[in-house]
């Protein structure tokens, strides 16, 4: 059985939970994270040298990095989610890579500081907010032209981005309306698998760790 190591409040863990639930795969999840004092141990570093979450165990196979886990699960259980041709895969993967290369840095910076008092925020907070909004506009522009990000259906692009975008849209910052992106996120929010991933409802496939 698949075992997922990572706290349920982690956006990267939620990506994997979203896919596991969409595929209705049986799995267990165990709380791992710095607040639990178990990711900096020698035992955990032997599984994941980065000492971060998530880490997934499928039998004797150990996989870390959330997007690598998504690709692995899709390859085994739902290849169409990744695209069925090289061209389709390129469409899906560019948004997964964009997520990490363009969106993630301002997202993490704003996530860490947005709840702090203005005087306690990092000096570049306003610039990070500006960059985040610029990236969200890119998503909004893409979704103004189509229902889904990459193909004509749900793909790994949605699964990798939705937990992060949901948080970005909830940040208490001044930003313009992003109607296409907000509509897309609202549609994702209705999916039972996503509701489980973000902790809004219990899983029907997970078992107790």
N, C-alpha and C positions, 0 to 999 in steps of 0.2 A: 504493500500500500504506500501511496505517496505521503511523505511527511514534510510539512512546511514549517520552517523555523523562522519566526518573526512576529513582532507585535502587530495586532490587528489595526492599530491606528497609523501604521506606516503607509504612506501612499504607494511605495514600491511593493509592499506586501499585498496591498489591496488590488493592485494590477493582477497579481497571480491568483488571488482569491476570485476575482471577477471571471477569469478564464476557467478556473477549476469548476466554478459553479455553472458557467455557461455550458461546459462539457459534461456536467453532472458526474464528475469523477469522484470516487471515494477518496478521502484524504483525512489526515489529522493535522492540526496546527498547534504548535507549542509557542508560548510567549518567549521570545528572545529579543534582546535589545539592551542598551547600556543601562537603562533604568532597572533592569532585572539582574544586572551584574554577571551576565553569562556570555557576552559576545567577545570579551577580551581574554577569555580563558584559553589555555593551550588546546583544550579539546575542541573548542569552537574554531580557533584559528587553523586547526588541522583540517577542518572542513572548508573554511572560507578565510583565506589569508588577509582579506580586507577587514575582517571583524565587523561586517555590516550585515544588515538583513535586506532581503530574504536569502535564505539558503534552502534548497529543496533536495530531498533525498527520495529517489525512486529506486527501491531495492538497494543495491550497492552503489548506484550512480549518484554522485553529488554534483549539483549545479548551483552556481551563484551568479548574480546579476539578473535583475528581474526580466529584462528583455531577452536574455538568453534562455531563461526558463520559459517565457512565452513561446519563443520559437520552437523549443524542444517539444512542449506539450502540443502545439499545433501540428508539428510534423508527425507526431505519433497518432493523434486523435482527430484532428480537423484541419487537414492541409489547406482547405479552401479559405480558411481564415487568414492565411499568410499569402494567398494568391496562388493560382494554379499554373501560371506561366512566369518566365523570368521578368517580363514586362510588368505583370501584375505585382510580383514580389517587390519590384523596385518602387512602385507606387505606394505600397504599404510601408516598406522599410524606410523610405525617406521621411515619413512622419514620425516613425519611431526614433530615428536618428536625430531629427529636428527637435524632438522632445528633449533629448539629452543634451544636444549641442547648443540649442538656442533658448529654449523655455526654462530649463531646469535651474540655471544659475540665478536669474532674477526671481524665479518662484521661491527658491530656498531662502534667498536673502529677505524677501518680503515676508515669507512665512515666519521667519525667526523674529522679525522686528515689529510686525504690524500691531501686535497687542501691547507693545511697550509704549510708555509715555514718549512724546516727541523728543524730549531732551535726552532720553535714554537710547534712542535709536542710533544706528551706525551713521557716520557722516554721509555715506553715499545712498542712504535710504531713498531719498526722492528720485535719484537717478535710476535706482533699481526698479522703482515703481514705474517710471517712465518707460524703461526697457520692457518690463513685463507687459504693459499695456500695448506697446508696439507689437509684441509677439502675439498677444491675444487678438489683435486686429488682423494679423495674418491668418489665423484660424477662422475668424469671422468672415474674412473675404473669401476664403476657400469654400466655406459652408454656405455662403450666399449663392453659390453657383450650383450646389449639389446637396443631396441629402446626407451623404456619408463622405468621410474625409478622402478615402483613397479609391475605393471601388464603388459598386452600386449596392453595397450591403455592409453589414458589420464586419470588421476585420480586426487584426491585431493593432491597427492604428488607433481605433476607438478604445480598445481594451487597455492599451498602454497610456493613453492620454486622459481618459475620463476621470480617474481619481484625482489627478493633478488639476485639471481644468475646473472641476467642481470646487476645489479649495480656492483657486484663483478668483472665481466668480463670487465667492463668499467673503473675500477680503474687504474690510472696511476702508476702502480707498476711493478717491475721486477718479472715476473713469467714465468714458463715454458709453452709451448703450451699444451692446454687441448682440443685436437681435438674432442673427443666424446662429451664433455660437450658443446663445442662451436657449434657443429652440432645440438645438442638437443635444445639449446637456439635459434638458428636460425630458427628451425622448429616452436618453440613456438611463435617467433616474427611474423610469418606470420598469426597467428590466429587473425581474426578480433576482437574477444573479448579481447585478450591481448593488441592489439593496442589501444583499447578504455581505458583499465585499466591504461596504462602508459601515456595516454594523446596524443597519436599520431593521433587519429581520433575521431570524435564525436560519442556519443552513439545513438543507434536507439531505445533503450528501456527506457532510463532515461527520466524523465520529470523535468521541472523546479521546484526548491524547493519553 
